[in-house]
């Protein structure tokens, strides 16, 4: 396998996985982390991602072979991103699927409860103040924004989804990455809300494939130079490349 020089741009919720993957990779990996709380403003996050991509591609003494994005659809924040060199992005809506290890495992664990609150070690460490069930990151809400505009989408969503009492939550335990008390902290936090936490076993394998390759089309979108990312809003392809 040819050794590549890669720029990995990742949400800091993946910090532990990203440092490990970069250290173990056969490729030369430069890592840049962006704060998870940026998801509160998807439009600004899109600008920050594009800026990080542009900055990476302006490095003249060490040109990169590929840009690797450790992001999913993430509130439409990746839509419209473009790059002058090949770019790889995992086919996922948000980081929950990545923490589970594959889209298949994600759907098995969450397909019947997509709105269930959840946390992982990285999420507990990095995301104080961000709700993991923020409806503005939900695929159905994003479709409404695309079709009706943000103001109308918000009204429709709130009408169709009145507040509900949540008494179940999920902690995604990732073997070999549970080095502190994040699981206990989350269980104790939800207990104050009379909410029971179920633990499911996640997997770092998808993230390792993201950094190491090979990048199978079923799991990763390969964005050609100077093409853009456009949404599909399904549970398989998620997005595609297209002319902008």
matplotlib code that plots the C-alpha trace (Angstrom):
import matplotlib.pyplot as plt

x = [0.0, 1.3, 2.0, -0.2, 0.0, -3.4, -5.1, -7.6, -10.2, -12.3, -14.9, -13.2, -15.7, -13.5, -10.3, -9.3, -10.1, -8.4, -5.1, -5.0, -5.9, -3.3, -0.6, -1.4, -1.9, 0.4, -0.1, 1.3, -1.6, -1.8, -4.8, -6.9, -9.8, -12.8, -15.0, -18.2, -20.2, -19.8, -22.8, -25.0, -24.4, -24.3, -23.8, -20.8, -19.4, -19.6, -17.6, -15.0, -14.8, -14.3, -11.6, -9.8, -9.9, -8.6, -5.8, -4.7, -4.6, -2.4, 0.4, 3.0, 6.0, 4.0, 1.1, -1.6, -2.8, -6.3, -8.4, -10.3, -13.4, -14.5, -18.0, -21.4, -24.3, -24.3, -27.1, -26.2, -22.9, -21.0, -23.3, -21.5, -18.0, -15.5, -11.8, -9.1, -7.8, -9.7, -11.7, -13.1, -16.2, -18.1, -21.7, -23.4, -25.9, -24.0, -21.3, -23.5, -23.2, -19.4, -19.2, -21.2, -18.7, -20.8, -24.1, -25.5, -24.7, -26.1, -29.5, -29.6, -29.1, -31.0, -33.1, -36.3, -35.4, -33.6, -34.6, -33.2, -30.6, -27.1, -23.5, -20.1, -16.8, -15.8, -19.3, -19.3, -15.8, -16.3, -19.9, -21.2, -24.1, -25.1, -28.2, -27.5, -31.2, -31.2, -34.0, -32.2, -29.7, -32.5, -32.7, -36.5, -36.0, -33.3, -35.6, -38.3, -35.7, -34.8, -38.4, -40.1, -37.4, -36.1, -38.8, -41.6, -39.7, -39.4, -43.1, -44.0, -41.6, -42.8, -46.4, -45.7, -43.4, -44.7, -42.3, -42.3, -41.0, -37.9, -37.1, -34.5, -31.0, -28.0, -24.3, -22.1, -19.2, -16.2, -13.8, -10.2, -11.2, -13.0, -10.2, -12.2, -15.5, -17.6, -20.0, -20.7, -21.0, -23.7, -25.6, -25.6, -26.7, -29.7, -30.7, -31.5, -34.1, -35.5, -34.0, -32.5, -29.3, -28.8, -25.2, -24.5, -21.1, -19.7, -16.7, -13.8, -13.4, -15.2, -13.0, -9.9, -11.0, -11.7, -8.1, -6.4, -8.6, -9.4, -12.3, -15.2, -18.0, -20.6, -19.1, -17.4, -18.1, -15.1, -15.4, -13.5, -11.4, -13.5, -16.8, -19.2, -21.3, -25.0, -27.6, -29.7, -31.3, -31.5, -30.1, -27.6, -25.8, -26.7, -25.0, -23.3, -20.8, -22.0, -21.1, -21.8]
y = [0.0, 3.4, 5.7, 8.8, 12.2, 12.9, 15.9, 14.7, 17.3, 16.0, 17.0, 17.0, 14.5, 12.0, 13.3, 10.0, 7.9, 10.4, 10.6, 6.8, 6.3, 8.8, 7.2, 3.7, 4.6, 3.5, 6.9, 10.3, 12.0, 15.6, 16.2, 19.2, 19.2, 21.6, 22.0, 19.9, 22.9, 24.4, 22.2, 24.7, 26.9, 24.6, 27.5, 28.8, 25.2, 24.9, 28.1, 26.8, 23.4, 25.1, 27.4, 24.4, 22.6, 25.7, 26.2, 22.6, 22.8, 26.0, 24.1, 24.3, 22.4, 19.3, 18.9, 16.4, 13.5, 13.6, 15.5, 13.2, 14.7, 13.0, 14.5, 13.4, 15.4, 17.2, 19.7, 20.2, 21.6, 19.7, 20.5, 22.6, 21.9, 21.6, 20.9, 21.1, 17.7, 14.4, 14.4, 11.5, 11.7, 8.8, 8.2, 9.0, 11.5, 12.2, 10.8, 8.3, 5.9, 6.3, 5.4, 2.3, 1.1, 1.0, 2.2, -1.3, -1.5, 2.0, 1.1, -2.2, -0.2, 3.0, 2.4, 2.0, 4.9, 7.6, 10.4, 8.6, 10.7, 9.2, 9.8, 8.4, 9.0, 11.8, 13.3, 13.5, 15.0, 17.6, 18.5, 20.0, 22.2, 20.4, 18.3, 15.0, 15.0, 18.5, 18.3, 20.7, 17.9, 15.4, 14.3, 14.9, 18.5, 19.1, 17.9, 20.4, 23.2, 22.2, 22.2, 24.9, 27.2, 27.3, 29.4, 27.2, 24.0, 25.0, 25.6, 22.3, 20.3, 21.8, 21.1, 17.5, 16.8, 18.1, 17.8, 14.3, 12.8, 10.8, 8.0, 6.1, 7.1, 5.2, 5.2, 3.9, 2.1, 1.9, -0.9, 0.2, 3.9, 3.9, 5.4, 7.6, 7.9, 9.4, 6.4, 6.8, 10.6, 10.2, 7.5, 9.8, 12.8, 11.0, 9.4, 12.9, 13.0, 9.6, 8.4, 4.9, 4.5, 1.4, 0.6, -0.6, -1.7, 0.5, 0.0, 2.1, 0.1, 2.5, 5.4, 3.3, 2.6, 6.3, 7.2, 4.1, 3.1, 1.4, 3.7, 1.5, 3.4, 1.8, 3.5, 6.6, 9.3, 10.1, 13.7, 14.5, 17.7, 20.8, 18.9, 19.6, 17.6, 17.6, 15.8, 12.8, 12.5, 8.7, 6.2, 4.6, 7.0, 10.1, 12.4, 12.4, 14.5, 16.9, 20.0, 23.2]
z = [0.0, -1.0, 1.9, 1.6, 3.2, 4.7, 6.4, 8.9, 9.9, 12.8, 15.3, 18.7, 20.0, 18.1, 19.8, 21.4, 18.3, 16.0, 17.9, 18.1, 14.4, 13.3, 15.5, 14.2, 10.5, 7.8, 6.3, 7.3, 9.1, 10.2, 12.5, 13.1, 15.6, 15.5, 18.6, 18.8, 20.1, 16.6, 15.7, 17.4, 14.3, 11.3, 8.8, 10.8, 11.1, 7.3, 7.0, 9.5, 7.7, 4.3, 5.8, 7.3, 3.9, 2.1, 4.6, 4.3, 0.5, 0.7, 2.4, -0.4, 1.2, 2.2, -0.3, 0.8, -1.2, 0.3, 2.9, 5.3, 7.0, 10.2, 9.8, 8.7, 7.4, 10.8, 10.4, 6.7, 7.7, 5.1, 2.2, -0.4, 0.8, -2.0, -2.3, -5.0, -4.1, -3.4, -0.2, 1.8, 4.1, 5.9, 4.8, 8.1, 9.5, 12.7, 14.9, 16.7, 13.7, 13.7, 17.4, 16.7, 14.1, 11.0, 9.6, 10.0, 13.7, 14.2, 12.6, 14.6, 17.9, 17.1, 14.0, 16.1, 18.5, 16.5, 18.9, 22.0, 24.0, 23.9, 24.9, 24.4, 26.2, 23.7, 23.8, 27.7, 27.7, 24.9, 24.6, 27.8, 26.8, 23.6, 23.4, 21.5, 20.5, 18.9, 16.4, 14.1, 13.3, 12.5, 8.9, 8.7, 10.0, 7.4, 4.7, 5.8, 5.8, 2.2, 1.1, 3.2, 4.6, 8.2, 9.8, 8.4, 9.1, 12.7, 13.1, 11.3, 13.5, 16.8, 15.7, 14.8, 17.7, 21.0, 24.0, 25.4, 28.7, 27.9, 30.4, 28.4, 27.3, 25.8, 26.6, 23.7, 25.3, 23.0, 24.0, 24.7, 24.9, 28.3, 30.4, 32.8, 34.6, 31.7, 31.7, 35.4, 35.1, 32.4, 34.3, 37.4, 35.3, 33.8, 37.1, 38.3, 35.5, 36.4, 33.1, 32.8, 30.8, 28.6, 27.6, 24.1, 22.8, 20.1, 17.9, 16.6, 13.4, 11.1, 12.3, 11.7, 8.1, 7.7, 8.4, 7.0, 4.0, 1.8, 1.3, 0.1, -1.7, 0.6, 3.6, 2.2, -0.3, -2.4, -3.5, -6.7, -6.9, -7.3, -6.9, -4.1, -1.5, -2.0, 0.3, -0.4, 3.2, 3.0, 5.5, 3.1, 0.7, 2.8, 0.3, -3.1, -5.1, -7.8, -9.6, -7.7]

ax = plt.figure().add_subplot(projection="3d")
ax.plot(x, y, z, "-o")
ax.set_aspect("equal")
plt.show()
